[in-house]
Amino acid sequence: MKALTEGFNTPVRDTLWGHIYMPSTFEPILRSAPFMRLHRIFQLGPTFYVYPGATHTRAAHSIGVYHLSRRLLTMLADRGADTWLSDCGVRSFLCAALLHDVGHFPYTHSLKELPLRSHESLTASLIKREPLNRLVAATGADPDITAAIVDSEVPYYDNTEILFYRLLLSGTLDPDKLDYLNRDAWYCGVPYGKQDVDFIFSQLYPDKKKGIILDARGLSSIESLLFSKYLMYKTVYWHRSVRSATAMIKKALIHGLTQHTISAETLYDRDDQELFSLLALYPDALFELGKKVRDGYHYLTAMEFPFDSTIHTALNDPQKRTTGESLIAAALSIAPSSLIIDNPGPLSFETELAFKGIQTTGVFSTDTVRTFEKSLYTVRVFVDPSCTAAFSPEGREIITHTLHCCTD
């Protein structure tokens, strides 16, 4: 197809994938203000405090997703998908891949429990507004189709081509996951996330209704990907120091949003430094948590518990969690801002994938997946290191008793 082969003469040099080629019409998108903001947002937030190399940005990740999306779609087109693909649809899909994270603001994934718009919704809105609306249209794409590919909540009739693109961009084997696992592992200097993308793509076939189906010979590559995701969460994404820094920012933002000191709209267009600057505007002990994180001062783990649904489910509610924090702080005679209950929330391992020539119910058994999730899902109580009483045997006993009482 011309939309996948002609005019790709603008090179972008990427650390992970080497030279990535784009049509010259995509270059203005890379230089647009909404995309440039992604250069100022770390892909992994505070992870660089643990892994100093993890300073790669959402912009670099987005370019990588574009690259893998083009490779994936080219291969699928050669295997029959070209019969239902249009040039406009292909360009819209490539724009969607490049812009899929443009609605992200710092710490977005940590705030899913709050009444904030999803980054997919924010992305779709940005694509429909200037300057992206005009710049996307200039590539030969349709901004409305691009927005509909990114955000599945955008109604776009029963368009088979759009549904196909949605399945490609978000699924078990999507370009997003293949880039971030490889990229995050590369910059953190760990071996766990590396995936054999060439082999994976060689085993994929297009399906109009399912997006992709996998040859049975590729089964081991999916097992590798899912196990890599488990290891990356265990060692990187949910490392206790990363969780501590994230929980501190989260507590400050929950406080600001519930007290109406800050609004959701003031968060949506921020980059990393602008978020810290926003929190620094207010003389409040809880907003001071932002400054502490910025300066590398993190709370330590006083207690941790494997998640127990019969005890800890109440902690999924930010208001109940805040109440629990206040009760424990009062029992320890420390300031409420000095203690945080970190409940990272459930993690989903996508295992549903159609296989070519065989019948299977999934890659891993349900019990195996549940074991993965259970082993990762840990509730922690982080405390300011200066509050030494909380780390004593008596302090830990108070935390355990009060936590159980406030979650009954």
C-alpha positions as CSV (number, residue, x, y, z in Angstrom):
1,M,0.0,0.0,0.0
2,K,1.2,3.5,-0.9
3,A,0.3,4.8,2.6
4,L,2.7,2.4,4.1
5,T,5.6,2.5,1.6
6,E,5.9,5.8,-0.1
7,G,7.2,9.1,1.2
8,F,8.9,7.8,4.4
9,N,12.0,9.8,3.9
10,T,12.3,11.8,7.2
11,P,14.6,9.9,9.6
12,V,14.3,10.1,13.4
13,R,17.1,8.5,15.3
14,D,15.9,6.4,18.2
15,T,18.1,4.9,20.9
16,L,16.2,1.6,20.9
17,W,15.1,1.0,17.3
18,G,17.7,3.0,15.3
19,H,16.5,5.0,12.3
20,I,12.7,5.5,12.2
21,Y,11.3,6.9,9.0
22,M,8.3,9.2,8.7
23,P,6.7,11.1,5.9
24,S,7.7,14.8,6.0
25,T,4.1,15.7,6.7
26,F,4.5,14.1,10.2
27,E,7.4,16.4,11.1
28,P,5.1,19.4,12.1
29,I,3.3,17.1,14.5
30,L,6.6,16.3,16.2
31,R,7.2,20.0,16.6
32,S,3.7,20.9,17.8
33,A,3.3,22.2,21.4
34,P,1.1,19.2,22.5
35,F,3.7,16.7,21.4
36,M,6.7,18.8,22.6
37,R,5.2,18.6,26.1
38,L,5.8,14.9,26.1
39,H,9.5,15.5,25.9
40,R,9.1,17.0,29.4
41,I,7.3,14.1,31.0
42,F,9.4,11.1,32.1
43,Q,7.9,7.8,30.9
44,L,8.5,6.2,34.3
45,G,7.9,9.2,36.6
46,P,10.1,8.9,39.7
47,T,11.7,5.6,38.7
48,F,15.0,7.3,37.9
49,Y,15.6,7.7,41.7
50,V,16.1,3.9,41.7
51,Y,17.3,3.4,38.2
52,P,19.2,6.6,37.2
53,G,19.0,5.8,33.5
54,A,15.2,5.8,33.5
55,T,14.9,9.4,32.2
56,H,13.4,8.5,28.8
57,T,10.3,10.5,27.9
58,R,6.8,9.8,26.7
59,A,7.8,11.5,23.4
60,A,10.5,8.9,22.7
61,H,8.0,6.1,23.6
62,S,5.4,7.6,21.3
63,I,7.8,7.6,18.4
64,G,8.7,4.0,19.2
65,V,5.0,3.0,19.2
66,Y,4.6,4.7,15.8
67,H,7.5,2.7,14.4
68,L,6.3,-0.6,15.7
69,S,2.7,0.2,14.5
70,R,4.0,0.8,11.0
71,R,6.0,-2.4,11.0
72,L,3.0,-4.4,12.3
73,L,0.5,-2.9,9.9
74,T,2.9,-3.4,6.9
75,M,3.3,-7.1,7.8
76,L,-0.4,-7.6,8.2
77,A,-1.2,-5.8,4.9
78,D,1.2,-8.2,3.2
79,R,-0.8,-11.1,4.7
80,G,-4.2,-10.0,3.5
81,A,-5.3,-7.0,5.6
82,D,-4.8,-4.7,2.6
83,T,-8.2,-5.8,1.3
84,W,-10.0,-3.8,3.9
85,L,-7.5,-1.0,4.6
86,S,-7.7,2.5,3.1
87,D,-4.9,5.0,2.6
88,C,-6.8,7.5,4.8
89,G,-7.3,4.8,7.5
90,V,-3.7,3.8,7.4
91,R,-2.5,7.3,7.9
92,S,-5.0,7.9,10.6
93,F,-3.8,4.7,12.4
94,L,-0.1,5.9,12.2
95,C,-1.1,9.3,13.5
96,A,-3.0,7.6,16.3
97,A,0.0,5.6,17.2
98,L,2.3,8.6,17.3
99,L,-0.2,10.7,19.3
100,H,-1.7,8.0,21.5
101,D,-0.1,9.4,24.7
102,V,-0.4,13.1,23.9
103,G,-3.2,13.5,26.6
104,H,-0.9,12.1,29.3
105,F,-0.1,14.3,32.2
106,P,2.4,13.4,35.0
107,Y,1.5,10.5,37.3
108,T,-1.7,9.8,35.3
109,H,-1.6,6.0,35.9
110,S,-1.4,6.6,39.6
111,L,-4.6,8.6,39.7
112,K,-7.1,6.3,38.0
113,E,-9.2,6.0,41.1
114,L,-9.9,9.8,41.0
115,P,-12.7,11.4,38.9
116,L,-10.3,12.6,36.2
117,R,-10.6,12.1,32.5
118,S,-8.7,9.3,31.0
119,H,-5.6,10.1,29.0
120,E,-7.3,8.5,25.9
121,S,-10.2,10.9,26.3
122,L,-7.8,13.9,26.7
123,T,-5.8,12.7,23.6
124,A,-8.9,12.4,21.5
125,S,-9.9,16.0,22.5
126,L,-6.5,17.3,21.6
127,I,-6.5,15.7,18.2
128,K,-9.8,17.3,17.4
129,R,-8.5,20.8,18.4
130,E,-5.9,23.0,16.8
131,P,-3.1,22.7,16.1
132,L,-3.3,18.9,15.9
133,N,-6.6,18.8,14.0
134,R,-5.0,20.7,11.1
135,L,-1.6,18.9,11.3
136,V,-3.2,15.5,11.3
137,A,-5.4,16.4,8.4
138,A,-2.3,17.6,6.5
139,T,-0.8,14.0,6.6
140,G,-3.8,12.7,4.7
141,A,-5.3,11.3,7.8
142,D,-8.8,12.0,9.2
143,P,-8.6,13.6,12.7
144,D,-12.0,12.2,13.7
145,I,-10.9,8.7,12.7
146,T,-7.6,9.2,14.5
147,A,-9.4,10.3,17.7
148,A,-11.7,7.3,17.4
149,I,-8.8,4.9,17.1
150,V,-7.2,6.2,20.3
151,D,-10.3,6.5,22.4
152,S,-12.7,3.6,22.2
153,E,-15.4,5.7,23.9
154,V,-15.6,7.9,20.8
155,P,-18.6,6.7,18.8
156,Y,-17.7,6.1,15.2
157,Y,-20.6,3.9,13.9
158,D,-19.8,0.3,13.0
159,N,-16.7,0.9,11.0
160,T,-14.8,-2.4,10.6
161,E,-11.5,-0.7,9.7
162,I,-11.6,1.5,12.8
163,L,-12.4,-1.4,15.0
164,F,-9.5,-3.3,13.5
165,Y,-7.1,-0.4,14.2
166,R,-8.4,-0.2,17.8
167,L,-7.6,-3.9,18.3
168,L,-4.1,-3.4,17.0
169,L,-3.3,-0.4,19.1
170,S,-4.6,-1.9,22.4
171,G,-4.4,-5.6,23.0
172,T,-2.2,-8.4,24.3
173,L,0.4,-7.9,21.6
174,D,0.0,-4.2,20.9
175,P,2.9,-1.9,19.8
176,D,2.5,0.2,22.9
177,K,3.4,-2.8,25.2
178,L,6.1,-4.0,22.9
179,D,7.8,-0.6,22.9
180,Y,7.5,0.2,26.6
181,L,8.7,-3.2,27.9
182,N,11.8,-3.0,25.6
183,R,12.4,0.7,26.2
184,D,11.9,0.7,30.0
185,A,14.2,-2.4,30.4
186,W,16.8,-0.7,28.2
187,Y,16.9,2.5,30.1
188,C,16.6,0.9,33.5
189,G,19.5,-1.4,32.6
190,V,17.5,-4.6,33.4
191,P,17.1,-7.7,31.2
192,Y,13.6,-8.6,32.0
193,G,11.6,-6.6,29.4
194,K,13.4,-7.4,26.2
195,Q,11.1,-9.0,23.6
196,D,11.9,-10.6,20.2
197,V,9.8,-8.2,18.2
198,D,10.9,-9.6,14.8
199,F,9.9,-13.2,15.8
200,I,6.6,-12.0,17.3
201,F,5.6,-10.1,14.2
202,S,6.5,-13.0,12.0
203,Q,3.9,-15.2,13.7
204,L,1.0,-12.8,13.4
205,Y,-1.8,-12.8,10.9
206,P,-4.6,-10.3,10.4
207,D,-8.2,-10.9,11.3
208,K,-11.0,-8.4,10.5
209,K,-12.9,-8.9,13.8
210,K,-10.1,-10.0,16.2
211,G,-7.3,-7.7,15.0
212,I,-4.6,-10.3,15.0
213,I,-4.3,-14.1,15.4
214,L,-1.1,-15.8,16.4
215,D,0.5,-18.8,14.9
216,A,0.9,-21.6,17.4
217,R,4.7,-21.4,17.1
218,G,4.5,-18.0,18.6
219,L,3.0,-19.2,21.9
220,S,6.3,-19.0,23.8
221,S,6.8,-15.4,22.8
222,I,3.5,-14.4,24.4
223,E,4.5,-16.4,27.5
224,S,7.8,-14.4,27.5
225,L,6.0,-11.1,27.1
226,L,3.6,-11.7,30.0
227,F,6.3,-13.0,32.3
228,S,8.4,-10.0,31.4
229,K,5.5,-7.7,32.3
230,Y,5.3,-9.5,35.7
231,L,9.1,-9.1,36.3
232,M,9.1,-5.4,35.2
233,Y,6.3,-4.7,37.7
234,K,8.0,-6.6,40.4
235,T,11.5,-5.0,40.0
236,V,10.8,-1.6,38.3
237,Y,7.2,-0.3,38.1
238,W,6.2,-1.3,41.6
239,H,9.6,-1.2,43.3
240,R,8.9,0.0,46.9
241,S,10.9,3.2,46.5
242,V,9.1,4.0,43.2
243,R,5.8,3.3,45.0
244,S,6.7,5.5,47.9
245,A,7.5,8.5,45.6
246,T,4.4,7.9,43.6
247,A,2.2,7.6,46.7
248,M,3.5,10.9,48.1
249,I,2.5,12.7,44.9
250,K,-0.8,10.9,44.8
251,K,-1.6,11.9,48.4
252,A,-0.8,15.6,47.6
253,L,-3.0,15.5,44.5
254,I,-5.9,13.7,46.3
255,H,-5.8,16.4,49.0
256,G,-5.7,19.2,46.4
257,L,-8.5,17.8,44.3
258,T,-10.8,16.9,47.3
259,Q,-10.2,20.3,48.9
260,H,-10.7,22.1,45.6
261,T,-7.4,23.8,46.0
262,I,-6.5,22.6,42.6
263,S,-8.8,21.5,39.8
264,A,-8.5,18.6,37.3
265,E,-8.2,21.1,34.5
266,T,-5.1,22.5,36.0
267,L,-3.4,19.1,35.8
268,Y,-4.2,18.1,32.3
269,D,-1.7,20.2,30.4
270,R,1.2,20.0,32.9
271,D,4.6,18.5,32.5
272,D,6.7,17.1,35.3
273,Q,8.3,20.3,36.5
274,E,5.0,22.3,36.1
275,L,3.3,19.8,38.4
276,F,5.9,20.3,41.1
277,S,5.6,24.1,40.6
278,L,1.9,23.9,41.0
279,L,2.1,22.0,44.3
280,A,4.8,24.5,45.5
281,L,2.3,27.4,45.2
282,Y,0.4,26.4,48.3
283,P,1.7,26.5,51.9
284,D,0.3,23.2,53.0
285,A,2.0,20.3,54.7
286,L,0.5,17.8,52.2
287,F,1.6,19.9,49.2
288,E,5.1,19.8,50.7
289,L,5.2,16.2,49.7
290,G,5.7,17.3,46.1
291,K,8.8,19.2,47.1
292,K,10.1,16.3,49.0
293,V,9.8,14.0,46.0
294,R,11.4,16.5,43.7
295,D,14.3,16.8,46.1
296,G,14.7,13.0,46.5
297,Y,13.3,12.7,50.0
298,H,11.1,9.6,50.1
299,Y,9.1,7.9,52.9
300,L,10.2,4.5,54.0
301,T,8.2,1.3,54.4
302,A,7.1,0.8,58.0
303,M,4.8,-2.2,57.2
304,E,3.7,-4.2,54.2
305,F,0.9,-6.8,53.8
306,P,-0.1,-9.1,50.9
307,F,-3.4,-7.8,49.7
308,D,-6.3,-9.5,51.3
309,S,-9.7,-8.8,49.8
310,T,-11.5,-9.5,53.0
311,I,-9.5,-6.8,54.8
312,H,-8.0,-4.3,52.3
313,T,-10.8,-3.8,49.7
314,A,-12.0,-0.7,51.6
315,L,-8.6,0.9,50.8
316,N,-9.6,1.2,47.1
317,D,-11.7,4.2,48.2
318,P,-9.4,7.2,48.5
319,Q,-11.6,8.8,51.2
320,K,-11.5,5.7,53.4
321,R,-7.8,5.4,52.8
322,T,-7.3,9.0,53.9
323,T,-9.4,8.3,57.0
324,G,-7.3,5.3,57.8
325,E,-4.1,7.3,57.4
326,S,-5.4,9.9,59.9
327,L,-6.4,7.3,62.4
328,I,-3.0,5.5,62.2
329,A,-1.1,8.9,62.4
330,A,-3.2,9.9,65.5
331,A,-2.4,6.6,67.2
332,L,1.3,7.1,66.5
333,S,1.1,10.8,67.5
334,I,2.6,12.0,64.2
335,A,1.3,14.4,61.6
336,P,-1.2,13.0,59.0
337,S,1.1,14.2,56.2
338,S,3.8,11.9,57.6
339,L,2.1,8.6,56.8
340,I,0.7,7.1,53.6
341,I,-1.2,3.9,52.9
342,D,-0.2,2.7,49.5
343,N,-2.8,0.5,47.8
344,P,-1.6,0.3,44.1
345,G,-4.8,-1.3,42.9
346,P,-5.4,-4.5,40.9
347,L,-3.2,-5.3,37.9
348,S,-4.5,-7.0,34.8
349,F,-2.6,-9.4,32.7
350,E,-4.2,-9.6,29.3
351,T,-4.1,-13.2,28.1
352,E,-6.9,-13.4,25.6
353,L,-5.5,-14.0,22.1
354,A,-6.7,-16.0,19.1
355,F,-4.4,-18.7,17.8
356,K,-4.1,-19.9,14.2
357,G,-4.8,-23.6,13.8
358,I,-5.3,-24.5,17.5
359,Q,-7.9,-24.1,20.2
360,T,-6.6,-22.7,23.5
361,T,-8.3,-20.9,26.4
362,G,-5.3,-18.7,27.0
363,V,-1.6,-18.6,27.3
364,F,-1.3,-19.1,31.0
365,S,-3.8,-20.9,33.2
366,T,-6.2,-18.7,35.3
367,D,-4.5,-19.9,38.4
368,T,-1.0,-18.9,37.1
369,V,-2.2,-15.4,36.2
370,R,-3.9,-15.0,39.6
371,T,-0.6,-16.0,41.3
372,F,1.2,-13.3,39.3
373,E,-1.3,-10.7,40.3
374,K,-1.4,-11.8,44.0
375,S,2.3,-11.8,44.4
376,L,2.6,-8.2,43.1
377,Y,-0.4,-6.7,44.9
378,T,1.1,-5.5,48.2
379,V,-0.4,-2.9,50.6
380,R,2.3,-0.8,52.2
381,V,2.4,1.9,54.9
382,F,5.0,4.5,54.1
383,V,6.2,6.8,56.9
384,D,8.5,9.9,57.0
385,P,11.9,8.5,58.2
386,S,12.1,11.2,60.9
387,C,9.1,9.6,62.7
388,T,11.2,6.9,64.2
389,A,8.5,5.6,66.6
390,A,6.6,4.2,63.6
391,F,9.4,1.8,62.8
392,S,9.7,0.4,66.3
393,P,8.1,-3.0,67.2
394,E,5.4,-1.1,69.2
395,G,4.8,1.3,66.3
396,R,4.4,-1.5,63.8
397,E,2.0,-3.2,66.2
398,I,-0.1,0.1,66.3
399,I,-0.1,0.3,62.5
400,T,-1.2,-3.3,62.1
401,H,-4.0,-3.0,64.7
402,T,-5.3,0.3,63.6
403,L,-5.2,-0.6,59.9
404,H,-7.2,-3.7,60.5
405,C,-9.7,-1.8,62.6
406,C,-10.2,1.0,60.0
407,T,-10.8,-1.5,57.2
408,D,-13.3,-3.7,59.0
